[in-house]
Amino acid sequence: MQGLRNALRGFVRKRLFPLFGVRRIHIVGCARSGTTMLHYAMLAFDGVVLSTTESDVGLDPGLGQSLGLVWRAMTTRAPVHYVTKRNYGWYEPDALRATIETLRAEHIGVLLLVRDPRDVLASRHAGAEQSEAFYVEPSRWMKSVAAGDALIDAVRHAVPTVTVRYEDVVANPDYAETRIVNAFGLRKNPRLQSIDKLRDNVRALGIGVDMEQALHKLRNFDRNSVQKWRSEERSRSHVLDLLSDDSPIAVSLHDFLWRHRYLPGAWSASARQQWYASVESAVTREIPTEQPAQPPTKH
């Protein structure tokens, strides 16, 4: 019986979804990068239906929900976009290979959310500010970044993809929205505000939030969440320790910060020294803006 259900689910998703205009978007990114918030922020677009839990795209949506999505597209005569969010362990090799296979076979778009790793690695759960433990281990961050890069490289020529920075959702939501719209053919809901107004939009729609526990509380994107690592001595020390040598995590952090425009220009030895000096005394939070890419110099 289960084999029959799986076969029917595959038929609906591979044949009926394209026929009736049901499209899919899968959100990936490291823990504490804002993936849950962005998942719910996607409600700002017309025709979006969200998964209610973190998901394996090979299993979600199931047969019953798949048929429901087709029925909605048929009755509304408008595209339906089903949005899922990566589950825990998505970056492990076997899980990543299975995800890539499903994305390509079922033409599922990918939205990779990135965030300044200094904020990610200095993050602690709400209410745990006095804890010595940081939420994301450096090894987990490295695995997630490598998996995100590998996933995009594997599917970029087969399905729609876009990489969005958390900081742009916060500071320049119109720009972030435009990138998402252009990638997936979405339309903004004219009754709702920009995607950074998560709490306001959810309340305007009058719906519940199934993953609210992961959000800690339903809230809008907040500018104070950007470069928050600078504001507390323990966080600053933790970040500086991670960046202070030529270990694999330090090399990965430097590369990521440069590639995603969190550091302007080349990351030379002199630039590194100047940056350390500025961080040791800085407690301000400046939202990083997009910088033109420049080739890194050897040091």
LUMGU-405968 format. One record per residue (C-alpha): residue number from 1; residue in one letter; x, y, z. Coordinates in steps of 0.25 Angstrom, whole numbers. Each point is the difference from the previous one (the first is absolute). Layout:
<recs>
    nr   rest       X       Y       Z
   NUM      A       X       Y       Z
...
</recs>
This chain:
<recs>
    nr   rest       X       Y       Z
     1      M       0       0       0
     2      Q      11      10       4
     3      G       7      -3     -14
     4      L     -13       3      -7
     5      R      -1      13       8
     6      N      14       4      -3
     7      A      -2      -3     -15
     8      L     -13       9       0
     9      R       7      11       7
    10      G      12       0     -10
    11      F     -10       0     -11
    12      V      -8      12       6
    13      R      13       8       2
    14      K       7      -3     -13
    15      R     -12       0      -9
    16      L     -12       8       6
    17      F       8      11       7
    18      P       6       5     -13
    19      L     -13      -2      -8
    20      F      -8       9      10
    21      G      10      10       4
    22      V       5      -5      14
    23      R      14       4       2
    24      R      10      -2      12
    25      I      10       7       7
    26      H      10      -6      10
    27      I       7       9      10
    28      V      14      -4       5
    29      G      10       7       9
    30      C       8      -2      13
    31      A      -7       0      13
    32      R      -2      13       6
    33      S       1       7     -13
    34      G     -15       4       0
    35      T      -6     -12      -9
    36      T     -12      -1       9
    37      M      -3      14       0
    38      L       2       1     -16
    39      H      -9     -12      -1
    40      Y     -12       7       6
    41      A       4      13      -7
    42      M      -3      -7     -13
    43      L     -15       2       4
    44      A       2      14      -6
    45      F      -1      -5     -14
    46      D     -13      -5      -7
    47      G      -3     -14      -1
    48      V      10      -5      11
    49      V      -3     -13       8
    50      L      10      -3      11
    51      S       4     -13       6
    52      T      -3      -1      14
    53      T      13      -7       5
    54      E      14       0      -5
    55      S       0     -10     -12
    56      D       6     -10      -8
    57      V      -3       4     -14
    58      G      -1     -15      -4
    59      L     -12      -2      10
    60      D      -7      13       1
    61      P     -10       3      -5
    62      G      -7     -14       2
    63      L     -10      -6     -10
    64      G     -12       7       7
    65      Q       6      14       1
    66      S       5      -2     -15
    67      L     -14      -2      -4
    68      G      -5      12       8
    69      L      11       9      -7
    70      V      -5      -5     -14
    71      W     -14       3       4
    72      R       3      14       5
    73      A       7       3     -13
    74      M     -12      -5      -8
    75      T     -10       7       7
    76      T       7      14       2
    77      R       6      -1     -14
    78      A      13       6       5
    79      P      13      -5       3
    80      V       3      -7      14
    81      H      14       1       6
    82      Y       2     -11      11
    83      V      12       5       9
    84      T       8     -10       8
    85      K      12       2      10
    86      R      12      -9       2
    87      N       0     -10      11
    88      Y      10      -3      11
    89      G      12      -7      -6
    90      W      -3       4     -15
    91      Y      15       3      -2
    92      E       4     -14       3
    93      P       5      -7     -13
    94      D     -11     -11      -2
    95      A     -11      10       3
    96      L       6      11      -9
    97      R       2     -10     -11
    98      A     -15      -4       1
    99      T      -5      14       1
   100      I       8       4     -13
   101      E      -6     -12      -7
   102      T     -14       4       4
   103      L       2      15      -4
   104      R       5      -4     -14
   105      A     -11     -11      -2
   106      E     -11       9       4
   107      H       5      14      -4
   108      I       0       6      14
   109      G       5      14       1
   110      V      11       3      11
   111      L       1      12       9
   112      L      13       0       7
   113      L       0      10      12
   114      V      14       4       5
   115      R       3       9      12
   116      D      12       6       6
   117      P       7     -12       7
   118      R       5       9      11
   119      D     -14       1       4
   120      V      -4     -14      -2
   121      L      12      -6       8
   122      A      -2      10      11
   123      S     -15      -3       1
   124      R      -6      -6      13
   125      H     -15      -4       2
   126      A      -9      11       6
   127      G       1       0      15
   128      A      14      -7       0
   129      E       8      13      -1
   130      Q       8      -4      12
   131      S       3     -14      -5
   132      E      14      -3      -4
   133      A      -5      -9     -12
   134      F      -2       6     -14
   135      Y     -11      -6      -8
   136      V       7      -3     -13
   137      E      13      -8       1
   138      P      11       4     -10
   139      S       0     -14      -6
   140      R     -15       1      -3
   141      W       1      14      -6
   142      M      11      -5      -9
   143      K      -8     -13      -4
   144      S     -12       9      -3
   145      V       8      10      -9
   146      A       6     -11      -8
   147      A     -13      -7      -2
   148      G      -7      13      -4
   149      D      11       3     -10
   150      A       0     -15      -5
   151      L     -15       0      -2
   152      I      -1      13      -8
   153      D      12      -4      -9
   154      A      -7     -13      -2
   155      V     -14       5      -4
   156      R       2      15      -5
   157      H      -1      -4     -15
   158      A     -12      -9       2
   159      V      -9       8      10
   160      P      -2      14       4
   161      T       9       4      11
   162      V       3      13       8
   163      T       9       4      12
   164      V      -5      10       9
   165      R       7       7      12
   166      Y      -7       1      13
   167      E       5      14       2
   168      D      -7       4     -13
   169      V     -13      -5       4
   170      V       2       9      13
   171      A       6      12      -6
   172      N      -5       0     -15
   173      P     -12      -9      -1
   174      D      -5       6     -13
   175      Y      14      -5      -6
   176      A      -2     -14       6
   177      E     -14      -1      -4
   178      T       4       4     -15
   179      R      10     -11       0
   180      I      -9     -11       5
   181      V     -11       5     -10
   182      N       9      -1     -11
   183      A       5     -13       3
   184      F     -13      -7       2
   185      G     -11       8      -7
   186      L      -7       4      12
   187      R      -9      12       2
   188      K      -1       8      12
   189      N     -13       0       8
   190      P      -5      15      -1
   191      R      -7      -1      13
   192      L      13      -3       8
   193      Q      12       7       4
   194      S      14      -3      -4
   195      I       6     -13       4
   196      D       8       5      12
   197      K     -14       3       6
   198      L      -2     -14       4
   199      R      -8       1      12
   200      D      -9      11      -6
   201      N      -3      -8     -12
   202      V      -3     -13       7
   203      R      -9       7       9
   204      A      -7       7     -12
   205      L      -2     -13      -6
   206      G      -6      -6      13
   207      I       7     -13       0
   208      G       8      -8      10
   209      V      15      -3       0
   210      D       3     -15       2
   211      M      15       3       2
   212      E      -1      11       9
   213      Q       8      -7      11
   214      A      12       0     -10
   215      L      -3      15      -1
   216      H       0       2      15
   217      K     -11      10      -3
   218      L      -7       6     -12
   219      R       7      13      -4
   220      N       5       8     -11
   221      F      14       0      -5
   222      D       8       9       9
   223      R      12       9      -4
   224      N       5      -2      14
   225      S       3     -15      -4
   226      V      10       4     -10
   227      Q      15       0       5
   228      K      -6      -3      14
   229      W      13      -8       3
   230      R       7      14       2
   231      S      -8       4      12
   232      E       4     -10      10
   233      E      15      -3       4
   234      R      -2     -15       1
   235      S      -5       0     -14
   236      R      11       9      -6
   237      S      10      -9       7
   238      H      -6     -13      -6
   239      V       0       6     -14
   240      L      14       6       1
   241      D       5     -14       5
   242      L      -6      -7     -12
   243      L       6      10     -10
   244      S      14       2       6
   245      D       8     -11      -6
   246      D       1      -8     -13
   247      S      -8     -12       5
   248      P     -11      -6     -10
   249      I     -11       7       7
   250      A       7      14      -1
   251      V       3      -2     -15
   252      S     -14      -4      -2
   253      L      -5      12       7
   254      H       9      10      -7
   255      D      -4      -6     -14
   256      F     -15       0       4
   257      L       1      15       5
   258      W       7       4     -13
   259      R      -9      -8      -9
   260      H     -13       6       5
   261      R       5      14       2
   262      Y       1       1      15
   263      L      14       5      -2
   264      P       3      10     -11
   265      G      12      -2      -9
   266      A      11     -10       2
   267      W       3      -7      13
   268      S      15       3       1
   269      A       8      -2      12
   270      S       0      15       3
   271      A     -15       1      -2
   272      R      -2     -11      10
   273      Q       9       7      10
   274      Q      -8      13      -2
   275      W     -13      -7       2
   276      Y       4      -7      13
   277      A       4      13       5
   278      S     -13       7      -3
   279      V      -8     -12       6
   280      E       7       0      13
   281      S      -6      14       3
   282      A     -12       0      -9
   283      V     -14      -2       6
   284      T      -8       7     -11
   285      R      -9      -9      -9
   286      E       1       4     -15
   287      I      -8      -8     -10
   288      P      10      -4     -11
   289      T      -4       4     -14
   290      E       3      -7     -13
   291      Q      14       3      -4
   292      P       6      -3     -14
   293      A       8     -13      -1
   294      Q      15       1      -1
   295      P      10     -11      -2
   296      P       6      -4      13
   297      T      15       3       2
   298      K      10     -11       5
   299      H       6       2      13
</recs>
